[in-house]
Amino acid sequence: MSSGLNNLHKIRLIAFDVDGVFTDGRFYLSDDGVETKAFHTQDGYGVRRLMTAGIAVGVISGRNSAAVEKRMAELGVQHVILGCKDKVAAMDEMASALNISITDCAYVGDDLPDLPLLEHVGFSVAVANAVPVLQEHCDYVTTRAGGFGAVREICDLLVAAADRDS
């Protein structure tokens, strides 16, 4: 881990992967093909606090999911990119649309498809249950696992940094 924690106050946009970050990585598929996921309530509150603190929030996921669309709409997350094949390009587009430098962006992931984006942003986060190689490349590794408060943990760090800066 780097000394990136000292620069948390610079983060103006954070994006999250979903499966393994907002969730524990499992999804349930019924015989009818209906997918369900479990989200942690405290993560949702953390996301709302981030947005209230003026930090933009996005989701970039390789999978399409009606459950994710619904949950992000409930939270008021406006920047949701699902079924994404190029996460770096998606983050660049999101940051550009918000007029935010990529060095002032953070991303949270858990598996190898997240690595190129984690190496691209100004602050990279792996959840505690991320694959080990990802953890080795990130500025911060959460103490809590995806689906069990990891999102809230990073939200609280960013809100505290924003509060110290104001």
JOTA-V392242 format. One line per field, one symbol per residue. ss: DSSP state (@ for helix, = for strand, . for the rest). Layout:
ss: ???
//
This chain:
ss: ..@@@@@@@@..====...........==.....==....@@@@@@@@@@@@...=====.....@@@@@@@@@@...===.....@@@@@@@@@@@....@@@=====..@@@@@@@@@..====.....@@@@@@..==........@@@@@@@@@@@@@@@@.
//
